[in-house]
Amino acid sequence: MQSRISDRDPDSADDHDWIRRFIAANLPVLPVPNIPEIRLHKAGPQSGLRRLAKRDPQFGSPYWAHYWGGGLVLARYLLDRPESVVGRRVLDLGAGSGIVSIAAAKSGAAEVWAADVDPYAMVAIELNAAANNVSVQPILADLTKGEPPDVDVICVGDLFYEAALAKRVTAFLDRCLGQGIAVLIGDPWRAHLPTARLRLLAEYAVTDFGEDIGSMRRSGVFTLEHKSHR
Ligand SMILES: C[S@@+](CC[C@H](N)C(=O)[O-])C[C@H]1O[C@@H](n2cnc3c(N)ncnc32)[C@H](O)[C@@H]1O
């Protein structure tokens, strides 16, 4: 599972470097609310992310620069229950900043891959892993279109926010379950969460997307149950 941003396009190494310097200079490394074990490069009002958008017409929503309820709750869970990943090979699907990957690595996972479709997330994951002294391998790909990867656990933080995506992710996770891969989901009860298929493992109150620590929201950590064939 090796696909780094700079492998895709010989010209992209310079870009990668520029983005790395931009993030390092403009997004300070801050402790994550309620997860003092992890520090992340975090966008704030002064970060000037618009400059990235101006430079690159392909620039999408900078999910990788913010906290999400699903990732926060799943990271907290992995740190509280390291037995869920210790010694295992873990894939973080839709990794964003890499918060869940970093929690898995800190909890003793044998290997951690962080997959996302956003090239900027690859850079953020690399920087955030380094800031936390852990090893995480970024993968730039939409793995939901392929076969189950060779891992023991798939972690999914906040990936059920759009109907079509949620459908594709659920179908992929079903194929993974069929191969004996464990699935852990963290989510603040977004609209397209497949709730009927989930078993709640834990709930925490966390911030969601915002900077505003006052807007706490209960979010769950779940396992995905096998499809019932009744
Ligand atoms: C709401 S953010 C959550 C990020 C992180 N998991 C967290 O909870 O903090 C969703 C992330 O999923 C990524 N994403 C969307 N579709 C994807 C796909 N098909 N495969 C991998 N990543 C995807 C986005 O680029 C974004 O970084």
The ligand as an ORCA input file, in Angstrom:
! r2SCAN-3c Opt
* xyz 0 1
  C     -14.866     14.883      7.697
  S     -13.221     14.513      7.245
  C     -12.719     13.415      8.551
  C     -11.231     13.347      8.703
  C     -10.733     12.468      9.855
  N     -11.084     11.080      9.674
  C     -11.265     12.961     11.174
  O     -12.261     12.388     11.663
  O     -10.735     13.951     11.691
  C     -13.440     13.363      5.883
  C     -12.147     13.000      5.154
  O     -12.419     11.932      4.254
  C     -11.757     12.159      3.035
  N     -12.444     11.377      2.007
  C     -13.606     11.645      1.374
  N     -13.908     10.652      0.518
  C     -12.921      9.722      0.635
  C     -12.662      8.466      0.036
  N     -13.480      7.946     -0.880
  N     -11.554      7.791      0.382
  C     -10.702      8.311      1.303
  N     -10.889      9.502      1.906
  C     -11.982     10.189      1.586
  C     -11.801     13.666      2.863
  O     -10.822     14.119      1.957
  C     -11.578     14.122      4.297
  O     -10.201     14.275      4.567
*
